[in-house]
Amino acid sequence: MPRSKFRLLLTTVLAAPFLAEMAAAQTPGKVGKYSDTTITGAVLEPEKLQVSDDAQLTGLLKVPEGFRVEVFARDLVNPRILAVSPAGHLYASRRSVGDIVLLKDENSDGKADSTETVASRPGMHGIAFDGNQVFLVTVNDVYTADVREDGTFRELRRIINDLPDAGQHPNRTLAIGPDGMLYITVGSTCNACAESNPENATILRASKDGKTRSIFASGLRNTIGFGWEPSSGALYGMDHGIDWLGDEVQIEELNLIEKGKQYGWPYVYGMSEMNPQDNPPEGMTLEQWAKLSAEPELGYTAHSAPMQMAFATGGNFPAEYQGDAFVAMRGSWNRRPPSGYEVVRIDFENGKPVKFERFLENFLIQQENGNYGYLGRPVGVAFASNGMMFVSDDSNGIIYRISNAEEGEPGDVTASTSSASPAPNAVEEEPPSKIALELIEAKSDQTITVRTAFEAGQEIPLQFVADGDNASPRLELSGIPEGTKSMVIIMDDPDAAKPKPFTHWIVYDIPAGTTSLREGLPTEPILQDPKDVKQGTNSMGATGYFGPKPPVGDPPHNYHVQVFALDIETLGIDPGAKRDQVLEAMKDHVLAKGEIVGTFQRGENVNAQQQ
């Protein structure tokens, strides 16, 4: 008799300070930096059920009237992310096996006739195609390869080797955006914590040669499924909610993901709700963090575990489904009753998401004894240009094919829309600009003298570059004019390709009378020493200092550490501001300015990434 495994966490009342490992709240609440929250959590793991007969299995599943679900392939061990190449070949990553398999339906009968491993690396997970080129991602590495006519891959070439180490969320995904750039998801290392690496809990944006990258969006706990809405080119993604906040909390978030925005994790979730477990960086309030965070467009049942997402375009699905997104929900372990174990449709109207509805369901079964079992855990979703949908189940090793039954036989599997670039100009490039010193006029010709660990025009020591300690350099300032009420520091690299310049450091609201900043300042938005000094967002997409890291092969870049004396005590802008905001707030308030310029060139023995 199938039997579910139930484990219940006892109800607990926690007073401040809140215990991090027990943050599962029925009614989360937080006042200031303290919590007093009742915790009720459940671990409920349904038992895997197996049905060997294809017709019997698909007969248990449910799709909307007019659709047909069939088994395309079996016995695949662990198929996860799916992709269809422009040549029409279907691929699946297998995380536990560590490879990418090519599946072919040679006789067009709707069943895979062959399965072949075409790439193999530990932890291989995400797949994306760009013409006859494929991109693959593991935990730390991104590879590319040329695709042969028969669908097999030529030799893998590693273009990135230093994605952040994994923890709780090691499964990276990637896609080619409408701008021709690589978008790479990097989950958090934990359920809810302050990450030491700013690239965790983000979507990264990289050049296709891997030589440059930056943080496109942050505060995303684990956004595995994402894609561009076909009519607008807007980027949407499904983010996994925090565990241990109760059966109904946190919702799974559908976010409109825009360049430079942050989405709340780990301190704020959903509609600006406060996580009772964690406090924001010192000097910031939860209300400030919420103000700086974007709220989701829609929410779905907590703990459903959203995985791959794909937009429907092309021939097979009815017109009312075209342009809608479909998301595989792998299913919960931290909820009673269980949620997920299904594929859902996100209904888009006029390019905007309006509601969720179930599409492929009944994987989850409540048995006669009341226990739960499951027939599968959906992970991958991909479409071919003929409109056929493919769904992978990584628990029972199956790939399903879903079609509109009224359209007749499936025909060939042809070009994918799940990893295509559906619309141009979805991400606007920043126009080239000058360094801050050339953009800001001073009220006097007085020059501030800046001294640091390197002489003007000399190479920046390794401890201050990204491949070294990535520590901010000590600065000593003199020649500060009378009447100065605050100062600003901006470090620009005008030799970067994009953005131009690449800004490595922004510090503002430095109190008058400050003549030095120590080496190795924290990267927090608000510093505690000097008190209440704010740091802006650099071009990498993180707050605080980010050291030089020019592409390998470039001649030495010049790094301008610029200092500005202002006649106002504060710029009046939030912590984490970008360079253009800081420059606008400084305008007409600069009494004097100065700079020191250092150089740096990376050797051939390191991987080429950020500027």
C-alpha positions in Angstrom: 0.0 0.0 0.0 1.6 3.4 -1.0 2.3 5.4 2.0 3.1 9.2 2.4 5.8 10.4 4.8 4.7 13.0 7.2 6.8 15.0 9.5 5.4 17.9 11.5 7.3 20.7 13.1 5.9 21.6 16.5 4.3 25.0 17.0 6.8 27.3 18.6 6.7 30.9 19.9 9.8 32.9 19.3 10.6 36.2 20.8 13.4 38.5 19.6 16.0 37.8 18.6 14.3 35.6 16.0 15.8 32.2 15.4 16.9 31.9 11.8 16.4 28.2 11.3 12.7 28.2 12.5 11.3 31.0 10.4 8.0 29.4 9.3 5.2 31.7 10.2 1.5 31.3 9.8 1.1 35.1 10.4 4.6 36.6 9.9 5.1 39.9 11.6 8.0 42.2 12.3 8.4 45.5 14.2 11.7 47.3 13.9 14.5 44.7 14.2 12.6 42.3 16.5 10.0 39.5 15.9 7.5 37.8 18.0 5.9 35.3 15.7 4.1 32.0 16.0 5.7 29.3 13.9 3.8 26.5 12.3 5.5 24.4 9.6 5.1 21.0 8.0 7.3 18.7 6.1 5.0 16.6 3.9 6.7 14.4 1.3 4.2 12.5 -0.9 5.4 9.1 -2.1 6.4 8.6 -5.7 3.9 6.4 -7.7 4.8 4.7 -10.9 2.6 3.6 -13.7 4.3 1.6 -16.5 1.5 1.6 -19.1 1.6 4.9 -21.1 -2.1 4.9 -21.9 -3.0 4.3 -18.3 -0.6 7.0 -17.1 -1.8 9.7 -19.5 -5.4 8.7 -18.7 -4.8 9.7 -15.1 -3.6 13.2 -16.1 -5.8 16.1 -16.9 -5.5 18.8 -19.6 -8.2 21.3 -20.9 -10.7 20.0 -23.3 -9.3 19.7 -26.8 -5.8 18.9 -25.7 -4.0 15.5 -25.7 -1.2 14.4 -23.5 1.1 11.5 -24.6 4.4 10.0 -23.4 7.2 11.1 -25.7 10.1 9.3 -23.9 10.6 7.1 -20.9 13.4 5.8 -18.7 15.5 9.0 -18.9 16.5 8.9 -15.2 16.3 12.6 -14.5 15.3 14.9 -17.4 15.2 18.5 -16.3 15.5 21.6 -18.5 14.3 21.2 -22.1 15.2 23.0 -25.3 14.4 22.7 -29.0 17.1 23.8 -31.4 16.4 25.9 -34.5 17.0 22.7 -36.5 14.2 21.0 -34.7 16.0 18.7 -32.2 14.8 18.2 -28.7 17.3 18.2 -25.8 17.1 17.6 -22.1 19.6 18.2 -19.3 20.0 15.4 -16.7 21.3 16.9 -13.5 21.9 13.7 -11.6 23.6 12.1 -14.6 25.5 15.2 -15.5 24.8 15.4 -19.2 22.7 16.7 -22.1 20.7 14.2 -24.2 19.4 14.6 -27.7 16.1 12.8 -28.4 15.0 12.1 -31.9 11.6 11.1 -33.3 12.9 9.6 -36.6 9.5 8.4 -37.9 7.3 11.3 -36.7 5.1 9.1 -34.7 5.2 11.2 -31.5 7.6 8.9 -29.7 11.4 9.3 -29.2 13.2 6.6 -31.2 16.7 7.4 -29.9 18.5 9.1 -27.0 22.1 10.2 -27.3 24.4 12.1 -24.8 25.8 15.1 -26.6 27.6 16.9 -23.7 28.7 15.8 -20.3 29.9 17.9 -17.3 29.0 17.6 -13.6 26.0 19.7 -12.6 25.0 20.5 -16.2 21.5 22.1 -16.1 20.6 25.0 -18.4 20.5 24.9 -22.2 20.0 27.8 -24.7 20.5 28.0 -28.5 21.6 30.8 -30.6 21.5 29.7 -34.3 23.9 26.8 -34.7 25.6 27.6 -31.3 24.5 26.1 -28.0 25.2 27.5 -24.5 25.2 25.2 -21.4 25.6 26.1 -17.7 26.7 24.1 -14.7 27.1 25.5 -11.2 30.2 27.5 -11.8 30.8 27.3 -15.6 29.2 28.3 -18.9 30.2 26.4 -22.0 29.5 26.9 -25.7 29.7 24.6 -28.7 28.9 24.5 -32.3 26.0 22.3 -33.3 26.4 19.8 -36.1 23.7 19.1 -38.7 22.8 15.8 -37.0 22.2 17.7 -33.7 25.3 16.5 -31.9 27.7 19.1 -30.4 31.3 19.8 -31.3 33.9 20.3 -28.6 32.8 22.3 -25.6 34.5 25.6 -25.0 34.4 27.1 -21.5 33.7 30.9 -21.6 32.9 31.5 -17.9 34.5 29.6 -15.0 33.7 31.7 -11.9 29.9 31.8 -11.3 29.3 31.8 -7.5 29.5 28.6 -5.6 26.2 26.9 -5.0 24.4 26.1 -1.7 20.7 25.4 -1.4 20.0 26.4 -5.0 22.7 25.0 -7.4 20.5 24.8 -10.6 21.5 27.5 -13.1 19.6 28.3 -16.2 20.3 30.6 -19.1 18.9 32.1 -22.3 19.8 34.4 -25.1 18.0 37.8 -24.7 16.5 40.0 -27.4 19.7 42.1 -27.1 21.9 39.2 -28.0 23.3 38.8 -24.5 23.4 35.8 -22.2 21.0 35.9 -19.2 22.1 33.5 -16.4 20.1 32.7 -13.3 22.1 32.3 -10.0 20.0 31.2 -7.0 20.7 32.0 -3.4 22.9 29.7 -1.3 20.3 29.6 1.5 16.7 29.9 2.4 17.0 33.5 3.7 20.3 35.1 4.5 22.7 38.0 3.7 24.8 36.7 0.8 28.5 37.4 0.9 28.7 37.2 -2.9 26.6 39.9 -4.6 26.1 37.6 -7.7 24.0 35.1 -5.7 20.2 35.5 -5.8 20.4 37.4 -9.2 20.0 37.2 -12.9 23.3 38.0 -14.5 23.8 39.5 -18.0 26.9 38.5 -19.9 28.4 38.8 -23.4 28.3 35.7 -25.5 32.0 35.4 -25.3 31.9 35.5 -21.5 34.3 38.4 -21.3 31.9 40.8 -19.6 29.0 40.4 -17.2 27.0 42.4 -14.7 24.1 41.9 -12.3 20.9 42.5 -14.3 18.5 42.1 -11.4 18.9 41.1 -7.7 16.9 40.1 -4.7 15.7 37.0 -6.6 15.9 33.9 -4.3 15.8 31.3 -7.1 14.4 32.3 -10.5 14.9 29.2 -12.6 12.1 29.9 -15.1 12.1 33.1 -17.1 11.4 34.4 -20.6 10.5 37.4 -22.8 6.8 38.1 -23.5 6.6 37.9 -27.3 4.7 41.1 -28.1 6.5 43.5 -25.7 9.9 41.9 -25.2 9.4 42.4 -21.5 11.3 39.9 -19.3 9.2 37.8 -16.8 10.4 35.3 -14.3 9.0 33.0 -11.6 10.8 33.2 -8.2 10.7 30.6 -5.5 9.3 31.9 -2.2 11.0 31.5 1.2 10.4 28.3 3.1 9.3 28.1 6.7 6.9 31.0 6.7 3.8 28.8 6.9 1.6 26.9 4.5 0.3 29.9 2.7 3.5 32.0 2.8 5.5 33.0 0.8 3.7 33.1 -2.5 5.6 32.1 -5.7 6.2 35.4 -7.4 5.8 36.3 -11.1 8.1 39.3 -11.5 8.5 41.7 -14.3 12.3 41.7 -14.3 13.9 45.0 -15.3 17.5 46.1 -15.5 18.9 47.4 -12.2 15.9 46.5 -10.0 15.9 44.4 -6.9 13.1 42.2 -5.8 13.2 42.1 -2.0 14.8 38.9 -1.0 15.7 38.1 1.8 14.2 40.9 3.8 11.0 41.7 2.0 8.7 39.4 0.0 5.3 39.4 -1.8 3.5 42.7 -1.6 6.1 44.4 0.6 5.7 42.0 3.5 8.5 41.8 6.0 10.4 38.6 6.6 10.4 38.1 10.4 13.7 36.1 10.3 16.2 38.6 8.8 17.2 42.2 9.4 18.3 44.5 6.6 21.8 45.9 6.4 22.8 48.0 9.4 21.5 51.5 9.1 18.6 50.6 6.8 15.0 49.9 7.8 12.7 47.2 6.4 10.5 50.0 5.1 13.5 51.5 3.2 14.3 48.0 1.7 10.7 47.6 0.7 10.7 51.0 -1.0 13.7 50.0 -3.0 12.2 46.6 -4.0 9.8 45.8 -6.9 6.6 44.0 -6.0 5.5 40.9 -8.1 3.0 41.2 -10.9 1.1 38.1 -9.7 1.4 35.4 -7.0 0.8 31.7 -7.0 0.2 29.1 -4.3 3.1 29.0 -1.8 5.7 26.2 -2.1 4.6 25.1 -5.5 8.3 25.3 -6.7 8.2 27.0 -10.2 10.7 25.6 -12.6 11.1 26.2 -16.4 8.8 28.8 -18.1 8.1 29.1 -21.8 5.8 31.3 -23.9 3.5 29.6 -26.5 3.9 30.8 -30.0 3.3 28.9 -33.2 0.9 26.6 -34.9 -0.7 24.0 -32.6 -2.2 25.7 -29.6 -5.5 27.6 -30.1 -5.3 31.4 -30.6 -6.4 32.2 -27.1 -3.3 30.5 -25.7 -0.8 32.2 -28.0 1.5 34.5 -26.1 0.7 32.9 -22.8 3.4 31.6 -20.5 3.5 28.0 -19.1 5.3 27.1 -16.0 6.2 23.7 -14.6 5.5 23.5 -10.8 7.6 20.7 -9.4 5.7 20.6 -6.1 6.0 21.3 -2.4 7.6 19.6 0.6 6.9 22.4 3.1 3.1 22.6 2.9 0.0 20.8 4.1 -1.8 20.1 1.9 0.9 19.8 -0.9 0.9 22.3 -3.7 2.3 22.3 -7.2 2.9 19.0 -9.1 1.4 20.5 -12.2 1.9 22.8 -15.2 0.1 26.2 -15.0 -0.8 28.7 -17.6 -0.2 32.4 -17.1 -2.9 34.2 -19.1 -1.5 37.3 -20.8 -3.8 40.0 -22.2 -2.4 42.9 -24.2 1.1 41.8 -23.2 0.3 41.9 -19.4 -0.2 38.9 -17.1 -3.7 38.7 -15.6 -4.2 35.3 -14.0 -2.9 31.8 -13.4 -4.9 28.7 -14.2 -4.0 25.0 -14.1 -3.2 23.4 -17.4 -1.6 19.9 -16.9 -2.7 18.5 -13.6 -3.5 15.4 -11.5 0.1 14.4 -10.9 -0.8 14.7 -7.2 -3.2 12.1 -5.9 -4.8 11.8 -2.5 -5.3 8.1 -1.8 -8.1 6.4 0.0 -6.1 6.3 3.2 -5.8 10.1 3.0 -2.0 10.0 2.2 -0.6 11.8 -0.8 1.3 10.3 -3.7 2.5 11.7 -7.0 2.8 10.5 -10.5 5.5 13.0 -11.5 7.2 16.3 -10.7 7.2 18.6 -13.8 10.4 20.6 -14.3 11.0 21.4 -18.0 8.6 23.1 -20.5 9.5 23.8 -24.1 7.7 24.5 -27.3 8.5 23.7 -30.9 7.5 26.1 -33.7 4.7 23.7 -34.7 3.2 24.5 -31.3 3.7 21.1 -29.6 4.6 21.4 -25.9 7.1 19.2 -24.2 7.1 18.7 -20.4 9.8 16.8 -18.4 9.2 14.9 -15.2 12.5 14.4 -13.4 11.2 12.0 -10.8 10.0 9.2 -13.1 12.2 10.0 -16.0 9.5 10.9 -18.5 9.0 13.5 -21.2 5.4 14.2 -22.2 4.2 15.8 -25.4 1.0 17.9 -25.3 -0.9 18.9 -28.4 -4.2 20.4 -29.5 -6.1 17.2 -30.5 -8.1 19.0 -33.1 -5.0 19.8 -35.1 -4.4 16.2 -36.0 -1.1 14.4 -36.1 2.0 16.0 -34.5 4.2 16.3 -37.6 7.9 17.3 -37.2 9.4 18.9 -34.2 10.9 22.1 -35.5 12.4 25.3 -34.3 12.0 26.3 -30.6 10.4 29.4 -29.3 11.3 28.7 -25.7 14.8 30.0 -26.0 14.4 32.4 -28.9 14.7 36.1 -28.9 11.1 37.2 -29.5 11.3 41.0 -29.6 13.9 43.7 -30.2 14.9 46.5 -27.9 13.7 44.8 -24.7 16.8 46.1 -22.9 18.0 49.6 -23.7 21.7 50.0 -23.8 23.3 52.8 -21.8 24.8 55.4 -24.2 28.5 56.0 -23.8 29.3 58.8 -21.3 32.3 60.6 -19.9 33.9 60.1 -16.5 32.2 62.0 -13.7 35.0 64.6 -13.5 34.3 65.7 -17.1 30.6 65.9 -16.6 30.5 68.0 -13.3 31.6 71.6 -13.2 33.2 73.0 -10.0 32.7 76.5 -8.6 36.4 77.0 -8.2 39.7 75.9 -9.8 41.0 74.5 -6.5 42.1 70.9 -6.8 41.6 68.2 -4.1 44.7 66.1 -3.7 44.1 62.3 -3.6 46.7 59.8 -2.3 46.3 56.1 -2.2 48.3 52.8 -2.2 49.5 53.4 -5.7 51.1 56.4 -7.4 49.4 58.3 -10.2 49.7 56.4 -13.5 51.0 53.2 -11.8 49.5 49.7 -11.6 46.8 49.1 -9.0 48.0 46.5 -6.5 46.4 43.0 -6.5 44.6 43.4 -3.2 42.4 46.1 -4.8 41.4 44.2 -7.9 38.5 41.8 -8.4 40.8 38.8 -8.9 42.7 39.7 -5.7 41.2 40.7 -2.4 38.7 43.0 -4.1 39.2 45.5 -1.2 38.6 49.2 -1.6 41.9 51.2 -1.4 42.7 53.6 1.4 42.3 57.2 0.4 43.9 60.3 1.9 42.4 63.7 1.0 43.9 67.2 1.3 43.2 70.6 -0.2 39.5 70.4 0.7 38.1 73.9 0.4 36.4 75.9 3.1 32.6 75.6 3.1 32.7 71.9 2.3 29.8 70.2 3.9 30.0 66.7 2.3 32.0 64.8 -0.3 31.5 62.2 -3.0 33.8 59.6 -4.4 33.3 58.0 -7.9 35.7 55.5 -9.5 35.2 55.2 -13.3 36.8 53.1 -16.0 36.4 54.9 -19.4 38.2 52.2 -21.3 35.5 49.6 -20.7 33.5 48.5 -23.8 30.1 48.6 -22.1 28.9 50.3 -20.1 31.2 53.2 -20.9 32.4 54.2 -18.4 32.2 51.2 -16.1 31.7 52.6 -12.6 33.4 50.6 -9.8 32.6 52.6 -6.7 30.2 55.3 -5.6 30.4 56.8 -2.1 28.4 59.9 -1.0 27.3 61.9 2.0 30.8 61.7 3.3 30.9 64.2 6.3 32.9 67.4 6.0 36.2 67.1 7.8 36.8 63.5 6.7 40.4 63.4 5.4 40.8 59.6 4.9 38.9 56.4 4.2 40.4 53.2 5.4 41.2 50.2 3.2 38.7 47.4 2.7 35.4 49.1 3.5 32.3 46.9 3.7 30.0 46.8 0.7 26.9 47.7 2.7 24.6 50.5 1.4 25.1 52.5 4.6 28.5 52.5 6.4 28.8 52.6 10.2 32.3 54.1 10.1 32.3 56.8 8.9 28.7 57.0 10.3 25.8 57.1 7.8 28.0 57.4 4.7 26.1 55.9 1.8 27.4 53.7 -1.1 25.8 53.5 -4.5 25.3 50.8 -7.0 28.3 50.1 -9.3 28.1 49.0 -12.9 28.4 45.4 -11.7 25.0 45.9 -10.1 26.1 45.6 -6.5 26.6 48.2 -3.8 30.0 49.2 -2.6 33.4 48.7 -4.2 34.0 46.3 -7.1 37.7 46.1 -8.1 39.2 46.3 -11.6 38.6 43.2 -13.8 39.1 44.2 -17.5 38.7 41.5 -20.2 41.8 39.4 -20.8 43.7 40.7 -23.8 42.7 44.3 -23.3 45.6 46.8 -22.9 45.8 48.4 -19.5 42.6 50.2 -18.4 42.7 53.5 -16.6 40.8 53.8 -13.3 39.9 57.3 -12.2 39.3 57.7 -8.5 37.5 61.1 -8.4 36.6 63.2 -5.3 34.1 66.0 -5.2 33.6 68.6 -2.4 30.0 69.8 -2.0 28.3 72.7 -0.4 25.4 70.5 0.9 25.4 68.0 3.8 23.5 65.3 2.0 22.5 64.5 -1.6 19.0 63.6 -0.3 18.9 60.3 -2.3 18.5 56.8 -1.1 21.4 54.4 -0.4 22.3 52.2 -3.4 21.8 55.1 -5.9 23.2 54.8 -9.4 25.8 57.1 -10.9 23.4 59.2 -12.9 21.3 59.9 -9.8 24.4 60.9 -7.9 25.6 63.2 -10.7 22.2 64.8 -10.9 22.0 65.4 -7.2 25.6 66.9 -7.2 24.9 69.3 -10.0 25.5 73.0 -9.0 26.9 72.0 -5.6 30.5 71.1 -6.3 33.1 73.4 -4.8 36.2 71.6 -5.9 37.3 68.2 -7.4 40.3 66.0 -7.8 41.4 62.6 -8.9 44.1 59.9 -9.0 44.4 57.5 -11.9 45.7 54.0 -11.6 46.0 51.3 -14.3 45.4 47.5 -14.5 45.8 44.8 -17.1 44.7 41.2 -16.5 47.0 38.3 -17.5 46.1 35.4 -19.7 46.0 33.0 -16.7 42.6 34.2 -15.5 39.2 33.9 -17.0 37.7 37.0 -18.6 34.6 38.4 -17.0 33.6 41.8 -15.7 35.1 45.1 -16.6 
